[in-house]
Amino acid sequence: MRRWQQIHTGEGRVVLISGEPGIGKSRLVRALQDRLADGAVLSFYCSPIYQDTSLFPVITQLERIAGFRRDDTPEERLTKLETLVHPSIGEEAVALLASLMPVAGGKRYPLPDLSPQRRREKTLEAVLAHLTAVASKQPVLAVFEDAHWMDPTTLELLDSVVDRVRGLPVLLLVTHRPEFAPPWGSHPHATTLVLNRLGNREVTAIADYVTEKRLPREFHDQIIGLSDGVPLFVEELVKTLLESGLLLELDGEYRLHGPVGPLAIPNTLQALLTARLDRLGPAKEVAQIGGALGREFSYEVMRAVADWLPEQRLQEALQSLVRSELVYCRGRPPDAVYLFKHALLQDAARETLLRSGRRELHARIVAVLQQRFPEIADQQPELLAHHCTEAGLVAEAVAYWGRAGRRSADRSAMAEAAAQYQKGLDQLALLPDTSERRRREFEFHAALGAALTIVKGYAAPETGQAYTRARELWEELGSPSEVSEVRFGELHYHQLRGELALSLRLAEDLLRLSIQRQDSGGIVLGHGSCGGNLFYMGRFARSRSHLEKALPLYNPTSHRSLVDQVGLHPQVRWQAQLGLALFSLGYSDQAVALINAATAEARRLGHLPTLALTLGWSTLLWLIGEDAHLSEAGNELAAVATERGFPQWRGFGTIYHGWARVKNGDVAEGISLLRSGSTAFRTTGAQVWVPHNIALLARACELGGQIDEALTLLDEALEIVAKTGERWFAAELNRQKGQLLLRLGHPETAEELCRKAQDIAVEQDAKLWELRTVVSLARLRRDQSRRAEASDLLARAYGWFTEGFDTPDLKEAKALLDELTA
């Protein structure tokens, strides 16, 4: 209540309520709602059935508040939605909210033509805009119950809500079990309440409150002993006692009917709830059906499933459940909706059925939903998948899990999609091993791999396993059409893990196979993948050739499906990679233009995985003196990757945030960030970029006076280069080590390493790296009184360049050349 009073000043608050099942989280929320004299209440309920359904709590809340009825026409639904939402959120936001439920916006609210990822982002913005608009009219209590069952997209939304409410008159309440670790507890406007088990006095008080009269002491002692301080257990124990016949009401209080011994009451909460259900008589059957339907169920669906019961008997049974406070009711039949008081009650009701009876009931629910409620089957395939799984209808479960996964992927809810595809694979494993089963398994593994590239990262073992299994199935089956994206996913997995020779071989196979099949999308992916691998291997000219072939072949219209299949916009990726190749080859102006254009295009498209990639690669522009861009891009990358859960790019962003701190003079903090970022990056399984990242840390250690540590780090980086063949930065690693040894008084070894760096750069035609090594060698020659030799060496290297004269490298080279020729 103190937090509620505080929000009236316009400063939002967050309260996190943690506790085990039955401890009173939901009861506390209801008590607060009962005490509020003003404000709007927005309630969002999470469910274990829908924990892989994107934005399920938000969708059901909007439908509930809007008052949707099953027999509403699309026009009536749209009108109700218009009435619900604030006009200030804009027509595009209304269209996006309508598409969630779904409600056809029609000509009034046409759905914008956006990529799935951008549509997802704009939809989350629309939900936030709706919350902001509601809060502009009155204080708001927003409750998210059972966050431990929250789907990943709603969790992402909640991240934004927590930040947004700081400046709004909103009290955000989040209830969860202890196993859920909310990331918002450290926010200054957040409070965490941990509900512990009750003491003896509180147990006695609850018992007397439930009975409205004081119980005999003998019962108090046994209730205290049995309940173990769990409020729900206390309530259910007292209700069982009242039904036991051991108490006699006399003169306004309860007295013993006779001597009392140990109570014959189940000694666990689950067993006690089951016993209470057993005493319901005819209502028990209805409770069992409700338990199978879910924590919340409508009268309409219940009536259709239990059609063998006379309607009057059904309504009497439901009223009995309500009177016994096992379920709550909202509305009146036929529009009534029922909610089990607690998830434990729903579990108990479902578990009282024998396994065979439970399977038959779920099968009946499937049939009823398919025949009588086709819109549910269409809009909530994961619900049908759940019931089919419980019913043992394996083939149908596979089909519905596949539909659910595709629906989530279409909304860019990739974490939900990955979970649904995995559940489909679990069901597929129960079917006989036939060619049809293997074909479906191939499709599921291919789709799972694409989802995992975003959720876990390309180099994660789970991603590799999915793509490897998909490729094995492809080889067994022949030639499914999805071969190009599967090959791309597998080769990219090996690429990020530093297995570059294998990755290049797979890329060349993909290109050759795609040309044979005249698969234009596969040709684009093949050229681009070859170019990417060749860049990492230091073969910059060949990399450039492949990338310059890939870019003009890409057609945004005919190849749009590639974005979903590979998780990134290919043309933006290849454009940025071409920029990296060009700056290594010495064309820094062209490189900057390409990488900046790629980043701008990623922003325009609103595709965050692609934006994360371009931001990550754009940070490399510090190598040609773009230090201001380094700090800006590094900070943005860290923010985007953290907010959206991109583990690989989150590590990369932390590395460059740390390097920016080093460049700004905060060496100690920079080293700490470089170490933590490198650890996070490598935890994803990635090995590519690791030598470069280690070199940054080594340079930071050198600036901090830790020369021995810097040398050790460079030796580690060179060992990785020798192991993986990632040679794009090999010349710089040798040059950097040479410069360190020169500082330690070993000029001969330093010269040897610089010559090695020069040989590598010449072999790679890497004019930027060659120029750097030549500058280092020229300084050595100068200091050895070999100025003419130094001048000739530097003049040849500098004279090649036709652009980039404003970069620090060329300015430094020109200044040294002028000094040597003066």
Buried (B, 14 or more C-beta within 10 A) or exposed (E): EEBBEBBEEEBBBBBBBBBBBBBBBBBBBEEBBEEBEEBBBBBBBBBBBBBBBBBBBBBBBBBBBBBBBEEBEEEBBBBBBBEBBBEEBBEBBBBBBBBBBBBBBEEEBEBEEBBBBBBBBBBBBBBBBBBBBBBEEEBBBBBBBBBBBBBBBBBBBBBBBBBBBBEBBBBBBBBBBEEBEBEBEEBEBBEBEEBEBBEEEBBBEBBBEBBEEBBBEBBBEBBBEBBBBBBBBBBBBBBBBBEBEBBEEEEEEBEEEEEBEEBEBBEEBBEBBBBBBEEBEEBBBBBBBBBBBBBBBBBBBBBBBBEEBEEEBBBBBBEBBBEBEBBBBEEEBBEBBBBBBBBBBBBBBBBBBEEEEBBBBBBBBBBBBBEBBEEBBEBBBBBBBBBBBBBBBBBBBBBBBBBBBBBBBBBBBBBBBBBBBBBBBBBBEEBEEEEEBBBBBBBBBBBBBBBBBBBBBBBBEBBBBBBBBBBBBBEEEEEBEBBBBBBBBBBBBBBBBBBBEBBBBBBBEBBEBBEEBEBBBBBBBBBBBBBBBBBBBBBBEBBBBBBBBBBEBBEEEEBEEBBBBBBBBBBBBBBBBBBBBBBBBBBBBBBBEBBBBBBEBBBEBBBBBBBBBBBBBBBBBBBBBBEEBBBBBBBBBBBBBBBBBBBBBBBBBBBBBBBBBBBEEBBEBBBBBBBBBBEBBBBBBBBBBBBBBBBBBBBBBBBBEBBEBBBBBBEBBBEBBEEBBBBBBBBBBBBBBBBBBBEEEBBEBBBBBBBBBBBBBBBBBBBBBBBBBBBBBBBBBBEEEEBEBBBEBBBEBBEEBEBBBEBEBBEBBBEBBEBBEE
